[in-house]
Amino acid sequence: FFFQARPESSGINAEYGVNTMDVPEENITTMLTYLEMCPFRSWLKLQQPLKSTCHIQCYGGPAHLTALAQEVTDYLYNRIVAQKNAELRRLCELHKTLVSVATSSHYEAACEVDFDRDRFLKEKITNYFSERPEEQGSDWLWRKPYQPSTHILAIVERDIRSFINKHSNLPLTGRVIARIMQGIPSPNYPAYSWGRVREYWRKHLDVDFEWLVQSASNVIARYRLGDSF
């Protein structure tokens, strides 16, 4: 990826970014686009990709570069969370629309065409694909899932510990383990290889993903501190 961050031009090795961050190349492109489109600060301007290398110089020294990296990270995190919540809200709105026009049985739907219901559904679907997420008003509020029962918590933690013991040679993070246990592939943990690990792949689809990330991160931290499993 090649971009211009005033007044200098810089770049990121795409392959290195994919392997290090364990996200697809298009996800990195999306994050760079968020920085380019930031409404309150012009972080960078994307250019055509180039096969070359460069060195980054920061006139403020390492401390300034670190502070700038913390600021960029905070903005990207908040931007991605907002986008995720907006898309989730849109899906819930679409589900609510489908439920509102559904019939109690297929006999009722086959008897006669309800043109009002048909028109309403077409309008909602058209709006779903044509409007930007932030433009769609809604009274829907995101509610965090309830914490699983003590029994479920014990099972999840047991599986996380078992996974860490068997794969401690890998660069594990809470997000990596959560992805595997919910069957979400990534460049470093693709479905064609990890999908065969039936013991863990898609094992905990019934647990909230963010909660699973936090739980796995806590277990990893205890493991690195020498906690006996």
NORVENHU-V786473 format. One record per residue. N is the residue number from 1. RES is the residue in one letter. SS is DSSP state (hx for helix, st for strand, lp for the rest). PSI is psi as a letter, one per 40 degrees, with the letter a starting at -180 (* if undefined). Layout:
# NORVENHU-V786473
[[N:RES:SS:PSI] [N:RES:SS:PSI]]
This chain:
# NORVENHU-V786473
[[1:F:lp:h] [2:F:st:h] [3:F:st:i] [4:Q:st:h] [5:A:st:h] [6:R:lp:h] [7:P:lp:e] [8:E:st:i] [9:S:st:h] [10:S:st:i] [11:G:st:i] [12:I:lp:h] [13:N:lp:h] [14:A:hx:d] [15:E:hx:d] [16:Y:hx:d] [17:G:hx:d] [18:V:hx:d] [19:N:hx:d] [20:T:hx:d] [21:M:hx:e] [22:D:lp:f] [23:V:lp:i] [24:P:lp:i] [25:E:hx:d] [26:E:hx:d] [27:N:hx:d] [28:I:hx:d] [29:T:hx:d] [30:T:hx:d] [31:M:hx:d] [32:L:hx:d] [33:T:hx:d] [34:Y:hx:d] [35:L:hx:d] [36:E:hx:d] [37:M:lp:e] [38:C:lp:h] [39:P:lp:d] [40:F:lp:e] [41:R:lp:h] [42:S:lp:g] [43:W:lp:d] [44:L:lp:i] [45:K:st:h] [46:L:st:i] [47:Q:st:i] [48:Q:lp:i] [49:P:lp:i] [50:L:lp:i] [51:K:lp:g] [52:S:lp:i] [53:T:lp:i] [54:C:lp:i] [55:H:lp:h] [56:I:lp:h] [57:Q:lp:h] [58:C:lp:h] [59:Y:lp:d] [60:G:lp:e] [61:G:hx:i] [62:P:hx:d] [63:A:hx:d] [64:H:hx:d] [65:L:hx:d] [66:T:hx:d] [67:A:hx:d] [68:L:hx:d] [69:A:hx:d] [70:Q:hx:d] [71:E:hx:d] [72:V:hx:d] [73:T:hx:d] [74:D:hx:d] [75:Y:hx:d] [76:L:hx:d] [77:Y:hx:d] [78:N:hx:d] [79:R:hx:d] [80:I:hx:d] [81:V:hx:d] [82:A:hx:d] [83:Q:hx:d] [84:K:hx:d] [85:N:hx:d] [86:A:hx:d] [87:E:hx:d] [88:L:hx:d] [89:R:hx:d] [90:R:hx:d] [91:L:hx:d] [92:C:hx:d] [93:E:hx:d] [94:L:hx:d] [95:H:hx:d] [96:K:hx:d] [97:T:hx:d] [98:L:hx:d] [99:V:hx:d] [100:S:hx:d] [101:V:hx:e] [102:A:lp:i] [103:T:lp:i] [104:S:lp:e] [105:S:lp:i] [106:H:hx:d] [107:Y:hx:d] [108:E:hx:d] [109:A:hx:d] [110:A:hx:e] [111:C:hx:d] [112:E:lp:i] [113:V:lp:h] [114:D:lp:g] [115:F:hx:d] [116:D:hx:d] [117:R:hx:d] [118:D:hx:d] [119:R:hx:d] [120:F:hx:d] [121:L:hx:d] [122:K:hx:d] [123:E:hx:d] [124:K:hx:d] [125:I:hx:d] [126:T:hx:d] [127:N:hx:d] [128:Y:hx:d] [129:F:hx:e] [130:S:hx:d] [131:E:lp:i] [132:R:lp:i] [133:P:hx:d] [134:E:hx:e] [135:E:hx:e] [136:Q:lp:h] [137:G:lp:i] [138:S:lp:i] [139:D:lp:e] [140:W:lp:h] [141:L:lp:h] [142:W:lp:h] [143:R:lp:h] [144:K:lp:h] [145:P:lp:i] [146:Y:lp:i] [147:Q:lp:h] [148:P:lp:i] [149:S:lp:i] [150:T:hx:d] [151:H:hx:d] [152:I:hx:d] [153:L:hx:d] [154:A:hx:d] [155:I:hx:d] [156:V:hx:d] [157:E:hx:d] [158:R:hx:d] [159:D:hx:d] [160:I:hx:d] [161:R:hx:d] [162:S:hx:d] [163:F:hx:d] [164:I:hx:d] [165:N:hx:d] [166:K:hx:d] [167:H:lp:f] [168:S:lp:e] [169:N:lp:e] [170:L:lp:i] [171:P:lp:g] [172:L:lp:i] [173:T:lp:i] [174:G:hx:d] [175:R:hx:d] [176:V:hx:d] [177:I:hx:d] [178:A:hx:d] [179:R:hx:d] [180:I:hx:d] [181:M:hx:e] [182:Q:lp:e] [183:G:lp:f] [184:I:lp:h] [185:P:lp:i] [186:S:lp:i] [187:P:lp:d] [188:N:lp:e] [189:Y:lp:g] [190:P:lp:i] [191:A:hx:d] [192:Y:hx:d] [193:S:hx:d] [194:W:hx:e] [195:G:lp:e] [196:R:lp:e] [197:V:lp:g] [198:R:lp:d] [199:E:lp:d] [200:Y:lp:d] [201:W:lp:h] [202:R:lp:f] [203:K:lp:d] [204:H:lp:g] [205:L:lp:e] [206:D:lp:e] [207:V:lp:h] [208:D:lp:h] [209:F:hx:d] [210:E:hx:d] [211:W:hx:d] [212:L:hx:d] [213:V:hx:d] [214:Q:hx:d] [215:S:hx:d] [216:A:hx:d] [217:S:hx:d] [218:N:hx:d] [219:V:hx:d] [220:I:hx:d] [221:A:hx:d] [222:R:hx:d] [223:Y:hx:d] [224:R:hx:d] [225:L:lp:e] [226:G:lp:e] [227:D:lp:h] [228:S:lp:h] [229:F:lp:*]]
